[in-house]
Amino acid sequence: MHEWKLVFCFSILTLRAPSSPSFSHASSTGTQSYFPPHGCSCSGKSGPTSKSLRFRGHDSHLPQVQPCDYRDGDPWPFCIVEGECSFKAQTSVPNVFYTPCMQQVIDMQPICEVPKDCAVCADKTKDGIRQILSRDYLLVSVEECKSACLNLRNAKQGNCKYAAFYDGGCSLFHSCSERSSNSISTVYKRTQTMYSHIENNVADPTPVGFAMESDSDLDDCRCKSSWVNPFRKCKGKPCPETDCNKDNWCEVFNPPCKTMYKHDTFQWTTCTETTPVATSSRCRCKATWDLPQVGPNCKHQIGCSFRPECGASQDHGLCAFDEDSCDVKMPMIPCNQDTPQVHRQLPECQCKENWEWASLDPNCINQQGCASSDCWYGAWCLVKNAPCKGYYGSDTKKAWAFCPSGCEEVTAVGPDIRRRYDRHDRTLIIVTYHWPKTKILNGRIELEHLGPMEMVLFDTDGEDSNFSLNLQASKLHNRAVFNASVPMINCQRKQYCSELYVVNIRSTSGFQVVFLRFITPQKVEKFTDKVTRYKISVTVSQCEDNRHMPTFDPDKCPLAQIPFLEPFDPSRLTTSTTSRHRRMVTTTRSPSAGSENGLFPFRLPQDWEYSWQFAMIGFLSFIIFVLFFSIHNLDICCDSLARTMFSTEETGMTETLIDNHESNEEIIGEIVAGMQEDKTEQGEPSFHPIALDEPVTAYDDVHWV
């Protein structure tokens, strides 16, 4: 008896200690505890997740043996769920869930009350089986009697299940199958009942700090492009994260926002593939925007604006930014031609009914709808609903687009793909598109994902095809160089040119075949997969019917492309090492299907355009040499001529007066003497004097008489 009293007193002291909040279903004498709902498994409070949720120390209120607990301020006890559960909700830690616990109340409920016929349980049954556990006359109240039954544990006889207080005493029973009519009193039975938070008038059991932001006035959450995960360690430090889809959560870029959770100072949200990701390193301009608060005429702007109406200039652009890419406290951001722009679904372009653009072309006046053929090649127009699908230009007043011509239904045949290698294992991939019985006047080529040091050369079978880089593509990162004279796009060394490049094609006479020649610095075995990666698209914007089928030769190319393509010429494998590589002379014969060469046997040197220049220089050098040689020997020619002129028949002399000085003196002396004799004898001068073209000054002693 004394042992039972000691245990009973200790139980009374335990009950008086604070344990859990007082809910409506628990009486002052009853006991209550909390357990996970049926079918749910919860982790203990000593685990790492529970510690991160502060299930320890002074924050813990329930016994440590129970998985359920509550903290100061929590409306209802909860537990951390492991595995599946009929109901679970997100905690402040990503992918960690909780569930509200069920309340178990053990109490003494009356099964009969005085003045009704409430006979007290018999001490023994008729068969002599003992029902009574104890009887104590020291307990002075019914509440103490009920508490004594709740706290009595008897391993041999069983736990107390019934209690009766009468005649100033408290009797405790483990069963009550038979009763005694000698005593009448209220009999209490031990009961065990489960209650949920709803039955305890707790409408929202969400623990403190677990609530998700749900204010309808907040913006949708946007993910950061990269963040540090405070819930996971990598080599002792928080792990860096960049992929939302890895664990279906990310750090919030624009707090506070809808669907946001907060753990201490870390703010995060659940996410999917459609959740917008903010690029905090660089803001993007809106595709179209109006900011009348900046200026009354700052309307209908496209991307980065340089209009003074919006406070911008030619050197300093401004634009309305996209909220999904940055979060700044100003209506506009500085921008330039390289600032990325948000692309959205654009409507089809509509031509203006009446327009002109004389500064572009004097013939572009009084235009109606689509431009006439003499207005800058024709088949285009100024649009009235810019920005629209396929428009060009940054000024809405001068935005233009190609006119719809029915060519949208013209589909190219192809691609026909061929490859070649050079001796350095570089790869030439020739991609060909052609249009049977259709002549193309205007079109465009789209491609992307050029690798480092890769290039693509463009060509058609037309005679006057012009290639130009689209305006939007020219504003992309300067990782690739577009050379219109070749024409080609060359990706720079050690850089990936992943941007979309759009190349326009114009031709007055038209073309039916387009060649794209890709050159890679390494050997490519799966060349079809490589072409698929380029995402090539060829579209037509202006065309006309043509009854002739196209004949194309993949080896025919512009002269400017020969230095790039010559190393891949198959004929170099059969020529000698001393011979120069030669380029094929074009022929009208088309190569056979599946042919790798389709070559004509006669070839010109690769650099023949330079060879003829050297030949011309050599020829001119030879002419100059001959002229100098001739001038040097001019005296010999003159002597020979003089010798012929002054020769005499009488003496048979062949020497000239100029060559033989002595002979000249004798001849002149004889002539003078003869003239003197004639004057002496006749006294008259000769009727045939000798007249010299030039006076002879070499002989001062000669005097005429």
C-alpha positions in Angstrom: 0.0 0.0 0.0 2.8 2.4 0.9 4.6 1.6 -2.4 1.4 2.4 -4.4 1.0 5.7 -2.5 4.6 6.7 -3.4 4.1 6.0 -7.1 0.8 7.8 -7.0 2.3 10.9 -5.4 5.1 11.0 -8.0 2.5 10.8 -10.8 0.5 13.7 -9.3 3.7 15.8 -9.4 4.4 14.9 -13.0 0.9 15.8 -14.1 1.2 19.2 -12.5 4.3 20.0 -14.6 3.7 21.9 -17.8 3.5 19.5 -20.8 1.3 20.7 -23.6 -1.4 23.3 -24.4 -4.8 22.8 -22.9 -7.3 21.9 -25.6 -11.0 21.5 -25.2 -11.1 17.7 -25.3 -8.6 17.3 -22.4 -10.0 17.4 -18.8 -7.9 18.6 -15.8 -7.3 15.1 -14.8 -6.9 13.5 -18.2 -3.6 12.9 -20.1 -3.0 13.8 -23.7 -0.3 12.9 -26.1 0.3 13.4 -29.9 1.0 10.8 -32.6 1.3 10.8 -36.4 -1.9 10.2 -38.3 -2.7 6.7 -39.3 -0.5 5.5 -42.2 2.1 8.3 -41.7 5.6 7.7 -40.6 7.5 10.6 -38.9 11.1 11.1 -38.0 12.4 11.5 -34.5 13.2 14.9 -33.1 17.0 14.3 -32.8 17.6 14.0 -36.6 19.4 16.7 -38.7 16.1 17.9 -40.3 14.4 18.3 -36.9 17.4 20.2 -35.6 17.2 22.6 -38.5 13.6 23.2 -37.5 14.6 23.8 -33.9 13.1 20.6 -32.3 15.5 20.8 -29.4 16.3 22.6 -26.2 13.8 25.0 -24.8 11.9 25.0 -28.0 10.8 21.4 -27.4 7.8 20.8 -25.2 6.7 17.2 -25.7 8.7 14.2 -24.4 11.7 13.3 -26.6 10.3 9.8 -27.2 7.5 11.2 -29.3 8.0 12.2 -33.0 5.4 15.0 -32.6 6.3 18.3 -31.0 5.5 21.9 -31.1 7.4 25.1 -30.5 6.6 28.4 -28.8 3.9 30.0 -30.9 3.0 26.9 -32.9 -0.8 26.5 -33.0 -0.7 22.7 -33.0 1.9 19.9 -32.7 3.4 18.5 -35.9 6.0 16.0 -37.0 8.4 15.7 -40.0 7.1 13.2 -42.5 9.1 10.3 -43.8 7.7 8.8 -47.0 4.1 8.9 -48.0 1.3 10.4 -46.0 -2.3 11.2 -46.5 -1.7 14.8 -45.8 1.6 16.6 -45.8 2.7 20.2 -46.3 6.0 22.0 -47.1 8.2 23.2 -44.2 10.7 26.1 -44.4 13.3 23.6 -45.7 13.0 22.6 -49.4 11.5 19.1 -50.0 11.0 18.5 -46.2 7.3 18.1 -45.3 5.3 18.1 -42.1 1.9 16.8 -41.0 -0.3 17.9 -38.1 -0.4 15.2 -35.4 -3.4 13.6 -33.9 -4.3 14.2 -30.2 -4.8 11.2 -28.0 -6.8 11.9 -24.8 -7.0 9.4 -22.0 -9.6 10.3 -19.4 -12.1 8.9 -16.9 -15.7 9.2 -18.3 -18.8 8.3 -16.1 -20.7 5.3 -17.3 -23.5 5.9 -14.7 -24.3 8.7 -12.4 -26.3 9.0 -9.1 -29.3 9.0 -8.5 -29.5 6.4 -11.2 -28.9 2.8 -10.4 -25.1 2.9 -10.2 -23.9 -0.1 -8.4 -20.3 -0.1 -7.6 -18.1 -2.8 -9.2 -17.8 -5.9 -7.1 -14.5 -6.7 -5.4 -14.8 -10.2 -6.8 -16.8 -12.0 -9.4 -19.0 -15.0 -8.5 -16.2 -17.2 -9.7 -13.9 -15.6 -7.2 -11.9 -13.6 -9.8 -10.6 -10.4 -8.2 -11.7 -7.1 -9.9 -10.6 -4.5 -7.3 -7.1 -3.2 -7.4 -7.1 -0.9 -4.4 -9.3 1.2 -2.1 -8.0 4.4 -0.5 -9.9 6.4 2.1 -7.4 9.2 2.1 -8.5 10.7 -1.2 -11.0 13.4 -0.5 -12.3 14.2 -4.0 -13.6 12.6 -7.2 -10.8 14.2 -9.3 -8.1 12.7 -7.1 -9.8 9.4 -7.4 -9.9 9.6 -11.2 -6.3 10.7 -11.4 -5.2 7.8 -9.2 -6.8 5.4 -11.7 -5.2 7.0 -14.7 -1.7 6.8 -13.2 -2.0 3.3 -11.7 0.1 0.7 -13.5 0.0 -2.8 -12.1 1.9 -5.3 -14.1 0.5 -8.3 -12.3 -3.1 -7.5 -12.0 -3.5 -5.0 -14.9 -4.0 -1.3 -15.3 -6.8 0.6 -13.6 -9.9 0.9 -15.9 -12.7 1.8 -13.5 -12.9 4.1 -10.5 -15.6 4.8 -8.0 -15.7 7.4 -5.2 -18.2 6.6 -2.4 -18.4 6.7 1.4 -15.4 8.9 1.5 -13.2 6.3 -0.2 -11.8 5.7 -3.7 -12.0 2.2 -5.2 -10.0 1.3 -8.3 -10.8 -1.7 -10.5 -9.2 -3.4 -13.5 -12.5 -4.8 -14.6 -16.2 -4.4 -13.8 -18.0 -7.4 -15.2 -20.1 -7.8 -12.0 -21.3 -5.2 -9.6 -22.3 -5.1 -5.9 -25.7 -3.9 -4.9 -24.4 -2.9 -1.5 -22.9 0.4 -2.5 -24.2 3.0 -5.0 -21.8 5.6 -6.5 -20.8 7.2 -9.9 -18.6 4.8 -11.8 -15.9 6.2 -14.1 -14.4 4.3 -17.0 -10.9 4.8 -18.5 -11.4 6.0 -22.1 -8.9 6.7 -25.0 -10.0 9.1 -27.8 -8.2 10.6 -30.9 -8.9 14.2 -31.9 -7.6 16.2 -34.8 -6.8 19.9 -34.8 -10.1 20.7 -36.4 -12.0 19.1 -33.5 -9.9 21.2 -31.2 -11.1 24.4 -33.0 -7.6 25.0 -34.6 -8.4 26.1 -38.1 -4.8 26.6 -39.4 -2.2 24.2 -37.9 0.7 25.7 -39.9 3.7 26.0 -37.6 5.4 29.3 -37.2 7.8 30.0 -40.1 6.3 27.4 -42.4 3.7 29.5 -44.0 4.0 30.3 -47.8 3.5 33.8 -49.0 0.0 34.0 -50.7 -0.7 37.7 -51.0 -2.5 38.2 -54.3 -0.9 41.6 -54.7 2.6 40.1 -54.8 4.4 39.3 -58.1 5.0 35.8 -59.2 8.3 34.4 -58.0 11.4 34.3 -60.3 14.4 32.1 -59.8 17.9 33.3 -59.6 20.2 31.9 -62.3 22.6 30.7 -59.6 22.6 30.5 -55.8 24.3 28.9 -52.8 22.4 26.0 -51.1 22.5 26.5 -47.3 20.9 23.1 -46.7 23.6 21.0 -48.4 27.4 21.0 -47.8 30.1 20.4 -50.5 33.5 20.0 -49.0 32.4 21.7 -45.8 30.8 24.7 -47.6 27.3 25.4 -49.0 26.9 23.8 -52.4 26.5 26.1 -55.4 23.4 25.5 -57.4 22.3 26.6 -61.0 19.5 24.2 -62.0 16.0 24.7 -60.7 14.9 21.3 -62.1 17.5 19.4 -60.1 15.5 19.6 -56.8 12.5 21.6 -58.0 13.3 24.6 -56.0 15.5 27.7 -56.3 16.4 30.9 -54.4 14.0 33.7 -55.0 15.2 36.6 -57.2 12.4 39.1 -56.4 11.3 38.7 -52.7 8.7 39.0 -51.4 6.6 37.1 -54.0 3.9 34.5 -54.3 4.7 30.9 -53.4 7.8 32.1 -51.4 9.1 30.3 -48.3 11.6 31.7 -45.8 14.0 29.8 -43.6 15.8 32.2 -41.3 17.1 34.8 -43.9 17.1 32.4 -46.9 14.1 32.9 -49.3 13.2 30.2 -51.8 10.3 28.9 -53.9 9.3 25.7 -55.6 9.8 25.8 -59.4 9.2 24.0 -62.6 10.5 24.3 -66.2 8.1 27.2 -66.8 9.2 29.3 -63.8 11.0 32.4 -65.2 14.7 32.6 -64.4 16.1 36.1 -63.8 19.5 36.9 -65.3 20.7 39.2 -62.6 24.0 39.8 -64.4 22.3 41.7 -67.2 18.9 43.2 -67.6 16.9 42.8 -70.9 15.0 45.5 -72.7 11.3 45.0 -73.4 10.5 44.3 -77.1 8.0 47.2 -77.2 7.2 49.8 -74.5 5.7 53.1 -73.8 6.8 55.5 -71.0 4.7 58.7 -71.3 5.8 59.7 -67.8 9.3 60.2 -69.2 8.1 62.2 -72.2 4.7 62.7 -73.9 6.1 61.3 -77.2 8.0 58.4 -75.6 5.7 55.8 -77.1 5.9 52.8 -79.4 9.5 52.2 -78.7 11.3 49.1 -79.8 14.1 47.5 -77.7 16.9 49.9 -76.9 15.7 53.4 -77.9 18.0 56.3 -78.9 15.2 58.7 -79.3 15.5 62.1 -77.6 11.8 62.0 -76.9 12.7 59.4 -74.2 15.7 61.3 -72.8 18.2 59.2 -74.8 20.8 60.1 -77.4 22.8 58.5 -80.2 25.5 57.6 -77.7 23.4 56.7 -74.7 20.3 54.5 -75.2 17.5 53.9 -72.7 14.8 51.2 -72.5 12.1 49.9 -70.3 13.4 46.7 -68.7 11.9 43.3 -68.4 11.0 42.6 -64.8 11.8 38.9 -65.2 15.5 39.7 -65.9 16.3 42.4 -63.3 14.8 44.1 -60.3 15.8 47.8 -60.2 14.0 50.8 -58.7 13.7 52.9 -61.8 11.5 53.0 -64.8 14.3 52.7 -67.4 17.8 51.3 -67.6 20.8 52.4 -69.8 21.3 50.2 -72.9 23.1 49.9 -76.2 23.0 47.8 -79.3 24.3 44.7 -77.5 21.7 44.8 -74.7 19.6 41.7 -74.9 15.9 42.1 -75.8 12.9 40.1 -74.7 11.4 38.3 -77.6 7.7 37.6 -77.6 5.1 36.2 -80.0 4.6 38.9 -82.7 1.7 39.4 -85.1 2.0 39.1 -88.9 3.2 42.3 -90.5 0.8 44.5 -92.4 1.8 46.9 -95.2 1.0 50.5 -95.0 -1.6 51.6 -97.6 0.3 54.7 -98.7 4.0 55.4 -98.0 7.3 56.6 -99.5 11.0 56.5 -98.7 12.7 58.8 -101.2 15.9 59.0 -99.2 16.4 55.3 -99.7 15.6 55.2 -103.4 14.2 58.1 -105.5 11.8 55.6 -107.1 10.2 54.8 -103.7 7.6 57.5 -103.9 3.8 57.2 -104.1 4.0 53.5 -103.0 0.8 51.7 -102.2 1.1 48.5 -100.2 3.9 46.3 -101.6 6.7 48.3 -103.3 7.0 48.4 -107.1 9.8 46.5 -108.8 11.8 49.8 -109.4 11.7 50.7 -105.6 14.8 49.0 -104.2 14.2 45.6 -105.9 10.5 45.7 -104.9 8.5 43.1 -103.0 8.7 44.9 -99.6 6.9 47.6 -97.8 6.8 49.8 -94.7 4.7 48.2 -92.0 2.1 49.8 -89.9 2.0 47.4 -86.9 5.7 47.2 -85.9 7.0 45.2 -84.2 5.7 42.3 -86.1 6.9 39.0 -87.3 9.9 39.3 -89.7 10.2 43.1 -89.5 13.5 45.0 -89.9 14.6 48.3 -88.4 14.7 50.0 -85.0 12.4 52.9 -85.8 8.8 52.1 -85.9 8.2 54.8 -88.5 10.7 53.1 -90.8 10.1 49.5 -89.9 9.8 47.3 -93.0 9.2 43.7 -94.0 9.0 41.6 -97.1 5.6 41.3 -98.7 3.7 38.0 -98.6 4.0 36.5 -102.0 2.7 33.0 -101.8 6.3 31.7 -101.6 5.7 30.6 -98.0 4.3 27.4 -99.4 7.4 26.8 -101.6 9.5 24.2 -99.8 13.1 23.6 -100.6 14.2 20.1 -101.5 17.0 18.9 -99.2 19.2 19.1 -97.5 21.6 17.1 -99.6 24.7 16.6 -97.3 28.2 15.6 -98.4 31.5 15.7 -96.6 35.2 15.7 -97.4 38.4 15.8 -95.4 41.8 17.4 -96.0 45.2 16.1 -95.0 44.9 17.8 -91.7 41.7 15.9 -90.9 39.6 19.0 -91.2 36.1 18.5 -92.4 34.2 20.2 -95.3 30.4 19.6 -95.0 28.4 20.7 -98.1 24.7 21.3 -97.4 22.6 21.9 -100.5 19.0 23.1 -100.8 17.2 23.6 -104.2 13.8 24.6 -105.5 12.6 22.7 -108.6 10.8 24.8 -111.1 11.0 27.9 -108.8 13.3 30.8 -109.0 14.0 32.6 -105.7 14.5 36.3 -105.7 14.6 37.0 -101.9 15.1 34.6 -99.0 17.0 34.1 -95.8 19.2 31.5 -94.1 19.1 30.9 -90.3 21.6 28.9 -88.4 23.3 28.7 -85.0 25.7 26.8 -82.8 28.9 27.4 -84.7 31.8 25.9 -82.8 35.2 27.6 -82.2 37.2 28.2 -85.4 34.3 26.9 -87.5 33.1 28.8 -90.6 30.3 28.6 -93.1 30.5 29.8 -96.7 27.4 30.9 -98.6 26.8 30.5 -102.3 23.9 30.1 -104.8 23.7 29.1 -108.5 22.6 32.7 -109.3 24.8 35.2 -111.1 24.0 38.3 -108.9 23.2 36.9 -105.4 24.0 39.3 -102.6 24.3 38.2 -99.0 23.8 40.5 -96.0 23.6 39.8 -92.2 20.3 40.6 -90.7 20.1 43.7 -88.5 19.1 41.8 -85.3 21.9 39.3 -85.9 24.5 42.0 -86.4 23.8 43.3 -82.9 24.7 40.0 -81.3 27.9 39.3 -79.5 31.0 40.0 -81.6 32.1 36.4 -81.5 31.8 35.8 -85.2 32.9 37.8 -88.2 30.6 38.2 -91.3 32.5 38.8 -94.5 30.1 39.8 -97.3 32.8 39.7 -100.0 33.4 35.9 -99.6 30.6 35.6 -98.3 31.1 33.7 -95.0 30.7 33.7 -91.2 33.8 32.8 -89.3 33.6 31.9 -85.6 36.6 33.3 -83.7 39.2 31.2 -82.0 38.2 29.6 -78.6 34.7 31.0 -78.7 31.3 29.3 -79.2 29.0 31.2 -81.6 25.8 29.9 -80.2 23.7 32.9 -81.3 21.1 32.7 -84.1 22.5 34.2 -87.3 20.1 35.3 -90.1 21.6 35.9 -93.5 19.5 37.6 -96.2 19.8 36.7 -99.9 18.8 39.0 -102.8 19.0 38.3 -106.5 17.6 40.2 -109.5 18.0 37.3 -111.9 17.1 34.7 -109.3 18.6 31.4 -108.1 17.4 27.9 -107.5 20.2 26.4 -105.4 21.7 27.4 -102.1 25.0 26.0 -100.9 26.2 26.1 -97.3 29.8 24.9 -96.9 30.8 24.3 -93.3 34.5 23.9 -92.4 35.4 22.4 -89.0 38.9 22.3 -87.6 38.5 18.7 -86.6 37.4 15.5 -88.3 33.7 14.9 -88.0 32.4 11.3 -88.4 28.7 11.9 -87.6 28.3 14.8 -90.0 24.5 14.5 -90.2 24.3 15.0 -86.4 26.6 18.0 -86.8 24.3 19.5 -89.4 21.3 18.9 -87.2 23.0 20.8 -84.4 23.3 23.9 -86.7 19.5 24.1 -86.9 19.6 25.3 -90.5 16.4 27.0 -91.8 16.0 28.3 -95.4 12.9 30.4 -96.1 11.7 32.2 -99.2 10.1 35.6 -99.2 9.9 36.3 -103.0 9.9 33.9 -105.9 8.6 33.4 -109.4 7.8 30.3 -111.5 10.6 28.7 -113.5 10.0 25.8 -115.9 13.6 24.7 -115.8 15.0 22.3 -113.4 18.1 23.4 -111.5 21.5 22.0 -112.4 24.0 22.5 -109.6 27.6 21.6 -109.0 28.7 21.5 -105.4 32.3 22.1 -106.5 31.5 25.4 -108.3 32.2 28.3 -106.0 33.1 32.0 -106.0 36.7 32.9 -106.6 37.0 34.4 -103.1 36.1 31.0 -101.6 38.7 29.0 -103.5 41.5 29.4 -100.8 39.2 27.9 -98.2 37.9 25.0 -100.3 40.9 24.0 -102.3 42.5 21.8 -99.5 39.4 19.6 -99.7 39.6 19.0 -103.5 39.7 15.2 -104.0 41.9 15.5 -107.1 44.9 16.5 -104.9 45.1 12.9 -103.8 46.0 11.8 -107.4 48.3 14.7 -108.4 52.0 14.7 -107.8 53.5 16.5 -104.8 55.3 19.0 -107.1 52.2 20.1 -109.0 50.1 23.0 -107.9 46.6 22.3 -106.7 44.1 23.2 -109.4 40.5 24.3 -109.3 37.8 22.8 -111.4 36.6 24.7 -114.5 32.8 24.8 -114.3 30.8 22.6 -116.6 27.1 22.3 -117.3 27.3 18.5 -116.6 25.7 17.8 -113.2 27.3 15.3 -110.9 25.7 11.9 -110.6 23.6 11.2 -107.5 25.6 10.5 -104.5 28.8 11.5 -106.2 31.6 12.9 -104.1 33.3 14.9 -106.8 31.6 15.4 -110.1 34.9 17.0 -111.4 36.0 18.1 -114.8 39.5 16.9 -115.6 41.0 20.3 -116.6 41.9 22.6 -113.7 43.5 26.0 -113.2 46.0 26.8 -110.5 44.5 27.8 -107.3 46.2 31.2 -107.3 46.1 31.8 -111.0 44.8 35.3 -110.3 48.1 36.1 -108.6 50.2 34.2 -111.2 49.2 36.4 -114.1 50.2 39.4 -112.1 53.7 38.1 -111.6 53.9 37.2 -115.3 53.0 40.7 -116.3 55.6 42.1 -114.0 58.2 39.8 -115.6 57.2 40.8 -119.1 57.4 44.5 -118.3 60.8 44.0 -116.7 62.1 42.4 -119.9 60.8 45.3 -122.0 62.6 47.8 -119.8 65.8 45.8 -120.0 65.7 45.8 -123.8 65.2 49.6 -123.8 68.2 50.2 -121.6 70.3 47.9 -123.7 69.3 49.7 -126.9 70.1 53.2 -125.5 73.5 51.9 -124.4 74.3 50.8 -128.0 72.8 53.8 -129.8 76.4 55.1 -130.7 77.1 52.0 -132.7 74.0 52.4 -134.7 74.8 56.0 -135.5 78.3 55.2 -136.6 77.0 52.5 -138.9 74.6 55.0 -140.5 77.3 57.6 -140.9 79.7 55.1 -142.5 77.1 54.3 -145.1 76.3 58.0 -145.9 80.0 59.2 -146.3 81.5 56.4 -148.3 83.3 57.3 -151.8 83.3 55.3 -155.0 86.7 56.7 -156.2 88.8 55.7 -153.3 86.7 52.8 -152.2 86.9 54.0 -148.7 84.4 52.7 -146.3 85.6 54.6 -143.3 83.5 57.5 -142.1 84.6 61.0 -141.4 83.6 60.7 -137.9 85.3 57.3 -137.2 88.8 58.0 -138.8 90.0 61.4 -137.9 93.2 61.3 -140.0 91.3 60.2 -143.1 88.9 63.0 -142.6 91.7 65.6 -142.5 93.2 64.4 -145.8 89.9 64.4 -147.5 89.0 67.9 -146.4 92.5 69.1 -147.3 92.2 67.8 -150.9 88.9 69.4 -151.3 90.1 72.8 -150.1 93.2 72.6 -152.4 91.1 71.8 -155.4 88.9 74.7 -154.7 91.9 77.1 -154.5 93.3 75.8 -157.8 89.9 76.5 -159.4 89.9 80.0 -158.2 93.5 80.7 -159.4 93.0 79.4 -162.9 89.5 80.6 -163.7 89.3 83.5 -161.2 85.7 82.5 -160.5 84.2 80.5 -157.8 82.8 77.1 -158.4 79.2 76.8 -159.5 78.7 73.9 -157.1 80.0 74.8 -153.7 79.9 72.3 -150.9 77.4 73.2 -148.2 77.9 71.5 -144.9 74.9 71.0 -142.6 77.0 72.0 -139.6 80.2 74.1 -139.5 83.4 72.3 -139.0 84.9 73.7 -135.9 87.6 71.1 -135.4 89.9 72.8 -138.0 90.7 76.4 -137.1 93.4 76.8 -139.8 91.0 76.5 -142.7 89.9 79.9 -144.2 87.7 80.5 -147.2 89.0 82.9 -149.8 
